[in-house]
Amino acid sequence: MILERHQRKTRENAVCVELRNVVKRFPGVTAVDRVSIKIKEGEIFSLLGPSGCGKTTLLRLIAGLETLDEGNILIEGKVVNNIPPYKRDCSIVFQQLALFPHLTVAENIAFGLERRKVPKGEIKRKTQQVLALMKLTGMENRRPNQLSGGQQQRVALARSLVLRPKILLLDEPLASLDRKLRKEMQVELR
C-alpha cells in the first residue's frame, strides 16, 4: 500500500519556501551569511557543501528551531520569522535520530498524530500505511534498541511522513540505509 498523496491544489510555479538575505551568527562565527533561495511547491531541493558550512543551521532556521539574526523566511508568501515551529507545517528528520526509546515503532510513528488529537482509527490506518511504505511491517511492536541503524532511520522518516507536512526537511536521513533501500526511499519520497 502506498501512502496516499496530498490532494492540495498546487499552483504552477508557486514559491513554497523563500529565504531573503538570511543571516545566522553564533559566537565567533557566521553560520549562514545572506542566503537567498526560492523553493517551488513540490520541488525537491538539495543543499550541498562541506561539513560546517551551515546546511543544518539553514534547515533549523526554516523549521523555526533557530532564530535568524537578519533577513526573512517566508512560507507560502507569509513571513514566519516569529512563528513557532509547531505552527509552520514543517517536519524535519535529522542525521542524529531522536526516537523515543520507551515507545514501540508504531508508537513512535503515531506520536505526532496523537499530539494532534487525530481519531484512533485514523492513527492506526495512517501508521499502517507508513509502516508498509517504509518497509517496516512486522516491526511495529519492536523498540528502537531492537532495530538496525537503517531501520531506526526509516522509523524517524516514517514519523515525519505520517504527518503529511507541507514542508519536509531532511538532514541526511538516508545515510544509514543500504544502497538498494536508499534508492527505493528516494523514489517513494518523490
C-alpha positions, 0 to 999 in steps of 0.5 A, a space after each residue: 500500500 502506498 501512502 496516499 498523496 496530498 490532494 492540495 491544489 498546487 499552483 504552477 510555479 508557486 514559491 513554497 519556501 523563500 529565504 531573503 538575505 538570511 543571516 545566522 551568527 553564533 559566537 565567533 562565527 557566521 553560520 549562514 551569511 545572506 542566503 537567498 533561495 526560492 523553493 517551488 511547491 513540490 520541488 525537491 531541493 538539495 543543499 550541498 557543501 562541506 561539513 560546517 558550512 551551515 546546511 543544518 543551521 539553514 534547515 533549523 532556521 526554516 523549521 523555526 528551531 533557530 532564530 535568524 539574526 537578519 533577513 526573512 523566511 517566508 512560507 507560502 508568501 507569509 513571513 514566519 520569522 516569529 512563528 513557532 515551529 509547531 505552527 509552520 507545517 514543517 517536519 524535519 528528520 535529522 542525521 542524529 535520530 531522536 526516537 523515543 526509546 520507551 515507545 514501540 515503532 508504531 508508537 513512535 510513528 503515531 506520536 505526532 498524530 496523537 499530539 494532534 488529537 487525530 481519531 484512533 482509527 485514523 492513527 492506526 490506518 495512517 501508521 499502517 500505511 507508513 509502516 508498509 511504505 517504509 518497509 517496516 511491517 512486522 516491526 511495529 511492536 519492536 523498540 528502537 534498541 531492537 532495530 538496525 541503524 537503517 531501520 531506526 532511520 526509516 522509523 524517524 522518516 516514517 514519523 515525519 511522513 505520517 504527518 503529511 507536512 507541507 514542508 519536509 526537511 531532511 538532514 541526511 536521513 538516508 545515510 544509514 540505509 543500504 544502497 538498494 533501500 536508499 534508492 527505493 526511499 528516494 523514489 517513494 519520497 518523490 
